[in-house]
């Protein structure tokens, strides 16, 4: 996606590509069971500015498919509204995330909320650090969990 090509994208502006994100879940489980990491399913995402409409996305996929001669049929465009969430910056290796999550859950309970991870609301990670260039103990990951007011 570029301002230099023939195809002019309405409302285009230069932007820095945001960090990689991931939605994680385990089928048949509400919440998160870190003791069964092998059962996690995930979707990788990259947030885009509002000028990237479905039409612009489809044009870009067509262009890259023709240029790279690869299959991009599993790449999807979608919008997602997370609703009320709690989030925290986790610093350290991914295997230590459960410690941060436990503190997040203690906090939401103290504030009168409960976890709301289900088939439509996910454990969400935003990878601030590049895992290829950062020591595990310095990795920065935003962890976000959907919550709801306790009834």
N, C-alpha and C positions, 0 to 999 in steps of 0.2 A: 504494500500500500504506500503510495508515494504521490507527492504533488508534481513530480516531474513527468509523469506519463500523459498520454493523450486523454485518458478517461478522467474527467474532472469530478471529484467527489464533492457534493454540496457541503458547505460548512466545514471543509477540511481545515485542520490546523496541525502544525508539527507537535508531536508528543513523544514522551519517553515510554516505551513499552513497559507496562506495569509488571510486577513480579508474578511468577507462576503461582497458581492457587490449586487447591484440591478439595473435593468433597469426598468424604470417607464414610462408609457404612458397612454393616454386616446384616445380611438377610436373615429375617426371622428374629432379630434382636432389637428391642427398643433400648436406646442408649448406646454405650460403647463398652465392649469387653476387650481390654488390652491384652488379656492372657491368651486370646485366640487371634493373634495378628494375621495368621495365615488365611483367615476367613474374611479379611477386609476386601471390599470392592471399592473402586475409586473412579472419579472423573477428574481429569486435569482441565484447568481453565486459565484463560488469560483475559482479564477485563479489558474492554475496549471503550473508547470515547463514544458519545452519543451519535456522532456522524457516521459511525459504522452501523448502518441499517442492514436488514436482512438482504436487501438488493445489493448493497455494496459488498457484503460478505459473499454472496453467491457469485458476483463478478470476480472477486479476489480468488475464490476457490477455483473457478474456471481457468483463470490466468495461470495460477501456480500449477494446476494439474497439467495444462498444456506445456508449460515450461519445464517442469521437473519430470514429467512422464511417470508420476507416482499416483497411488490411489489415496485420495483424501476423502473418500465417501463416508468415513466415520466421523469426520469433523462436523460439528453442529453449531448452529447459531441459536442461542437462547437467552432470554432475560430471566432473572431470578430475583425475587423479593424475599429477603431473609426474615423480615419481621424483627421482633425483639430478641436481642442476643446479649450474651456476655462474652467478652474477649480479653485475652491477656497475651503479652509478649513473652514467649518461652525462649530462654537463652540456654542453649546446651544441645546435647545429642537428642535425636528423635526418640530413642529408647527411654529417655527421662521425662517425656511429655506427661505420662500419667501423674507425676508429682504435681505438675502445674495444673492439670485438669482437676485433681482432687481439691486444690486450693480454690479454683474457680467454683466448684460445686459447693464447697463450704460457704463461699461468699453468697451465691444465689439463694441458698437456704436461709442464710441470716437476713437476707433482704426480702423474704417472703415469696420467692420464685421457686420453680422446679424445672428440671431439665425437660426439653421438648424435642429430643431427637427421635425421629420416626421415618417412615418411608418417603416423606416429602421434605424433611428438614434434617440436615446432616452435620456431622463433625466437619468443620471447615478449617483448613490450614492455608495461610498465606506465607510463602517462603521468601522472606526478606533477604536472606543470605544465599549466595551461590554455593551449593554443597561441593562443587568441584574445586572451589578456591578457599574454603573456610574450614578451619579446624572444627571438629565436632563440638567441642566445648564452647565455641563461639557462635554457633549457628543461631540465627534469629528467626523464629517462626511465630506468627500471630496465630493463636488458636481461638476459634470462635464457636460457641455453642448456642443453639436456639433455646430460648427459655419462655416460660409463661407464668403468669401470676398463679400462685398456689391457690387452689379452690377450697 
